[in-house]
Amino acid sequence: MVQIIDFVKRQNKEGVEFNALILQGGLEFVKSKESGAWYATLKKTSITSTLNDATCQNLIGQQIPGSVQRVECAPFDLTNKETGEVLTLTHRWVYLKEGETIEEKVIADSKVSMPV
């Protein structure tokens, strides 16, 4: 299950504003590559919507079947807003519907132009 935790306003290439829902996956425990220590984390992603602000606000807290999964992609730079550090990533987090596979998602995404 994933939970809708927020929504944000974004603009498409033509400058038209739309809402994106912020989704959060379940609690995961990950082992640090450097220290070997375990830590808890929650994976997040966003999906575009055609929903207005009031509807998006009302959806916050709702759970949806599916998961947030890591998908490899072309390298891109991401700036940490808190530290200013620029990271080069080769993956992104995507929402998968319950029963959907990463392979199906990659094929579907390759058919449309997806922002990173």
C-alpha positions in Angstrom: 0.0 0.0 0.0 1.0 3.6 -0.6 -0.4 6.7 1.1 -1.1 10.1 -0.4 0.8 12.4 1.9 0.7 15.7 0.0 0.3 17.5 -3.3 2.3 20.1 -5.2 1.7 22.5 -8.0 3.8 22.0 -11.1 3.9 23.5 -14.6 4.1 21.7 -18.0 6.3 22.8 -20.9 3.6 25.2 -22.0 3.4 26.8 -18.5 0.0 25.2 -17.7 -0.3 24.5 -14.0 -1.4 21.1 -12.6 -1.3 19.2 -9.4 0.9 16.2 -8.6 0.1 13.8 -5.8 3.0 12.9 -3.5 2.9 9.2 -2.6 4.8 7.4 0.1 5.5 3.7 0.3 5.6 1.5 3.4 8.4 1.4 6.0 11.6 -0.3 4.8 14.8 -1.2 6.5 17.9 -0.6 4.5 21.5 -1.5 5.4 24.1 1.3 4.9 26.8 0.5 2.4 29.3 2.5 4.3 28.7 1.7 8.0 26.7 -1.6 7.7 24.1 -0.2 10.1 20.4 -0.6 9.5 18.1 2.4 9.2 14.4 2.9 8.5 13.3 4.8 5.4 10.1 5.6 3.4 10.3 5.9 -0.3 8.4 8.7 -2.0 7.4 9.6 -5.5 4.8 11.8 -7.3 2.2 11.2 -10.0 0.5 13.9 -12.1 -3.2 14.4 -11.8 -6.1 16.3 -13.3 -7.5 17.0 -9.9 -8.2 20.5 -8.4 -6.7 21.7 -5.1 -9.7 20.8 -2.9 -9.9 17.3 -4.2 -6.1 16.8 -3.8 -6.3 18.1 -0.2 -9.2 15.7 0.6 -7.2 12.7 -0.7 -4.3 13.3 1.7 -4.2 10.3 4.1 -5.9 7.9 1.6 -4.2 4.6 1.0 -3.9 3.1 -2.5 -3.0 -0.5 -3.4 0.5 -0.6 -4.9 4.1 0.2 -4.1 6.9 2.7 -4.7 9.8 1.0 -6.5 13.2 2.0 -7.8 13.7 2.1 -11.6 17.0 2.7 -13.3 17.1 5.7 -15.7 19.5 7.9 -17.6 21.8 9.9 -15.3 20.5 13.2 -14.0 21.6 15.8 -11.4 19.6 16.5 -8.3 20.4 19.3 -5.9 19.9 18.8 -2.1 17.7 21.8 -1.1 19.1 21.7 2.4 22.8 21.5 1.7 23.2 22.6 -1.9 25.0 19.4 -2.7 24.6 18.2 -6.3 24.1 14.4 -6.7 24.1 12.5 -10.0 21.5 9.8 -9.8 20.8 6.9 -12.2 17.4 5.9 -10.7 14.1 7.3 -9.9 11.2 6.2 -7.7 7.9 5.3 -9.4 4.4 4.2 -8.3 3.5 0.7 -9.4 -0.1 -0.4 -9.3 -0.8 -3.6 -7.4 0.2 -6.5 -9.7 2.2 -4.3 -12.1 5.8 -5.2 -12.7 8.8 -2.8 -13.1 9.3 -4.2 -16.6 5.7 -3.2 -17.5 6.3 0.3 -16.0 9.5 0.8 -18.0 7.8 -0.2 -21.2 4.8 2.0 -20.6 7.1 5.0 -19.6 9.2 4.6 -22.7 6.1 5.2 -24.8 5.5 8.7 -23.3 7.9 11.5 -22.5 8.3 11.4 -18.7 9.8 14.2 -16.7 12.4 13.0 -14.2 
